[in-house]
Amino acid sequence: MDFNFYDKVNDLWTLGMNVHEVSFIGSFPTFAAVPLSKFPEICFWGRSNVGKSSLVNLLCNRKELAKVSGSPGKTRAFVQYLVDDHLLFMDLPGYGYARVSKKEIARWTAETEKYLKQRKNLFLLFLLVDASIDPQQIDLDKMRFLGEIEVPFYLVLTKTDKCGIGQLADFRQKLTDQMLQDWNEVPPMIGVSAKKNQGRQEIFSALGTLLDAS
C-alpha cells in the first residue's frame, strides 16, 4: 500500500483560518439517511473518546458545536456540519467501545463501512489516534482497512497536551515503524490539542492544499 494519491498536492492555496459560519445539518441514525451533497466531505474517525467532537469544535472555533462527553461512545450517529457553505464535516461513530452490546457494535461497524465504501463526495478522512498511549492494534487495523478500500486519510495525533516532546516523538516513531510493516510510506501526521488550541492551522493548511489540487 502507498500514498501516491498525495503526489498531486501542490502548495497553491491555504484554506482561510477564519471559519465564519457553521451549520448543523443533522444527526443521522443510518448511512442511508445521510443526505446526498455536492460539497466535498471531510470525516473524522477514531476510537471512542479519542477526541473527535473536540477536534470538530477546535476547527470550527466553536466551544459547544459538537457535544463532548467524558464517557466513551457519545457519538452514535452520523453527525454532519456545513462549513462556510462549501465544505462538509462528518463526525463518525467511534470504534472500540466495549460498553455497548455486540449487536450495537456490529450495527455501527456495518453502517460505518457502508459510509466509507459508498460515500461519493468523501474527500479525506482524519483518523484520530491517542498520542498519550502506545499505538493500538485496533487503530492499525483500521488504517489497513482504509488502505484496502482506498480511502485517503491523514493521521491526527490527539491529546498531545498530555505528552512531553520526547514522548510525542517516540510515539510518532513507534507508529511509523509499525505502519511500515504494511505500508510503503506513512500518511502525514498532525499533532493536535483541543485544550491548548494547537494543530488547527496545520490541519487547515493540509485541507487547503488538497482542496486546491482537486
Backbone hydrogen bonds, N-H to C=O, Kabsch-Sander energy under -0.5 kcal/mol:
donor,donor_aa,acceptor,acceptor_aa,energy
6,Y,3,F,-2.0
7,D,4,N,-2.0
9,V,6,Y,-1.7
10,N,209,T,-0.5
12,L,10,N,-2.2
15,L,13,W,-0.5
15,L,204,F,-0.8
19,V,17,M,-0.9
20,H,18,N,-0.7
23,S,82,L,-2.7
25,I,23,S,-0.7
25,I,80,Q,-2.2
26,G,80,Q,-1.3
28,F,26,G,-0.5
28,F,78,F,-2.8
33,A,30,T,-0.6
34,V,31,F,-1.5
41,E,121,N,-2.6
42,I,88,L,-3.1
43,C,124,L,-2.1
44,F,90,M,-2.6
45,W,126,F,-2.4
47,R,128,L,-0.6
48,S,95,Y,-2.1
50,V,47,R,-1.7
55,L,51,G,-1.9
56,V,52,K,-2.2
57,N,53,S,-2.2
58,L,54,S,-2.1
59,L,55,L,-2.8
60,C,56,V,-2.2
61,N,57,N,-0.7
61,N,58,L,-0.7
62,R,57,N,-2.3
74,K,71,S,-0.5
76,R,74,K,-0.8
78,F,28,F,-2.7
79,V,77,A,-0.8
79,V,91,D,-2.1
80,Q,26,G,-2.5
80,Q,78,F,-0.6
81,Y,89,F,-2.6
82,L,23,S,-2.8
83,V,81,Y,-0.5
83,V,87,L,-3.9
84,D,21,E,-3.4
84,D,82,L,-0.6
86,H,83,V,-2.0
87,L,83,V,-1.2
88,L,40,P,-2.6
89,F,81,Y,-2.6
90,M,42,I,-2.6
91,D,79,V,-3.2
92,L,44,F,-2.2
92,L,90,M,-0.8
94,G,75,T,-0.7
95,Y,46,G,-1.4
98,A,96,G,-0.6
105,I,101,S,-2.4
106,A,102,K,-2.6
107,R,103,K,-2.1
108,W,104,E,-2.4
109,T,105,I,-2.3
110,A,106,A,-2.2
111,E,107,R,-2.3
112,T,108,W,-2.5
113,E,109,T,-2.2
114,K,110,A,-2.0
115,Y,111,E,-2.1
116,L,112,T,-2.6
117,K,113,E,-2.1
118,Q,114,K,-2.3
119,R,115,Y,-2.4
120,K,118,Q,-0.7
122,L,119,R,-1.1
123,F,41,E,-3.0
123,F,121,N,-0.5
124,L,41,E,-1.3
125,L,152,P,-2.0
126,F,43,C,-3.1
127,L,125,L,-0.7
127,L,154,Y,-2.8
128,L,45,W,-3.3
128,L,126,F,-0.7
129,V,156,V,-2.5
131,A,129,V,-0.7
131,A,158,T,-2.1
133,I,130,D,-0.9
139,D,136,Q,-0.5
140,L,136,Q,-1.8
141,D,137,Q,-2.5
142,K,138,I,-1.8
143,M,139,D,-2.2
144,R,140,L,-2.1
145,F,141,D,-2.1
146,L,142,K,-2.5
147,G,143,M,-2.2
148,E,144,R,-2.2
149,I,145,F,-2.0
150,E,147,G,-0.7
151,V,146,L,-2.4
154,Y,125,L,-2.2
155,L,188,P,-2.7
156,V,127,L,-2.6
156,V,154,Y,-0.5
157,L,155,L,-0.6
157,L,190,I,-2.5
158,T,129,V,-2.6
158,T,156,V,-0.8
160,T,192,V,-1.7
162,K,159,K,-1.6
163,C,160,T,-1.6
168,L,164,G,-2.5
169,A,165,I,-2.1
170,D,166,G,-2.3
171,F,167,Q,-2.3
172,R,168,L,-2.5
173,Q,169,A,-2.1
174,K,170,D,-2.6
175,L,171,F,-2.9
176,T,172,R,-2.5
177,D,173,Q,-2.8
178,Q,174,K,-2.3
179,M,175,L,-2.5
180,L,176,T,-2.4
181,Q,178,Q,-1.0
182,D,179,M,-2.4
183,W,179,M,-2.6
184,N,1,M,-3.4
190,I,155,L,-2.7
192,V,157,L,-3.1
193,S,198,Q,-2.2
197,N,193,S,-0.5
197,N,194,A,-0.5
198,Q,193,S,-2.4
203,I,199,G,-2.0
204,F,200,R,-2.4
205,S,201,Q,-2.3
206,A,202,E,-2.0
207,L,203,I,-2.5
208,G,204,F,-2.7
209,T,205,S,-2.0
210,L,206,A,-1.8
211,L,207,L,-2.8
212,D,208,G,-2.3
213,A,209,T,-1.6
214,S,210,L,-0.9
